Amino acid sequence: MQERNDAISIYKAAVDAVQPARLLPEYVQFRNNELNIADRYIQLTNQQHIYIIGAGKAAAAMAQVTEQILGKIITEGFIVTKYNHALPLLIISHMEAAHPVPDENSLQAAERTKAILQKATEADIIICLLSGGASSLLESIPASISLQAIKQLFQQLLNSGANIAEMNTVRKHLSTIKGGQLLRYAPASTWFSFIISDVPGDNPEVIAGGPTTADTSTFEEAIQIIYKYKLQQKIPTSVIHHLENGRKGLLPETVKNGDPVLKNVHNIIIGSNAIALRAAVSKATELGYHTLIHESNLKEDAAIASRDF
């Protein structure tokens, strides 16, 4: 019984360590009209606006903490989270959408997000709150592809055994906001993206589909992944045609390093599996256990990975 109670205590310590209420106040403070954000000090003027956007399973909790820190200096905000994950918010608007396969609300959430971004000017600050699940919860798709086609693709990718980086390579090239493209809706503003990672390696390109980061993946790689997992006969032809047109250079690529939209963007990972593991180790040591962190990133089938572990 004691071992069970200890295991629960260790688990809770890991979870508590990556709660937004613990993470965000380390990166955002406001005092005497000065915004201290990610170690940058900004003296706010009456002409500056602060816009909050966000998506993910932890987005509501992140927004709640952001409201507590910044309060009435927030000009406007909107976040989207998973069904049954909403929390009371006073300033920032919110809605719920589907995960892991997008729905109509996912599209509406993207439109509401873009509408806020298009108000932002060069003087303004955008705070973007991202966590796992955002690539489904916030979605904007090309006009040539239907939501049903995207839903079918997402489900086939989930069933295929593709890892999260591969899945998001395909998703980014069937979206108008992933792979850094969200930045194009407010290219002159200063961005701060606070990210809670849910992927092995904590690569910002992969987390949430990388809507505010440069993307090194290509249409060519997206097509290769479709063929690698033999999905070409299982997904709508509109998806294949879009990717093929992109590979031929007929469609714009995702945002690459050197793009001007990246000039004033700061992507900060504030929470990760590593932080949770360190907290678990600390608690286990406190309880008298010898500890070892398994250094390998386990990516394969759960049954196989658990045996390896």
Salt bridges, closest charged atoms under 4 A:
GLU76 OE1 - LYS119 NZ 2.86
GLU111 OE2 - LYS114 NZ 2.89
ASP124 OD1 - HIS49 ND1 3.27
GLU139 OE2 - LYS178 NZ 2.75
GLU166 OE2 - LYS228 NZ 2.66
ASP215 OD1 - LYS172 NZ 2.76
ASP215 OD2 - LYS256 NZ 3.84
GLU220 OE2 - ARG247 NH1 3.50
GLU244 OE1 - ARG247 NH2 2.83
GLU253 OE1 - HIS173 NE2 2.91
GLU253 OE1 - LYS256 NZ 3.38
GLU286 OE2 - LYS283 NZ 3.20
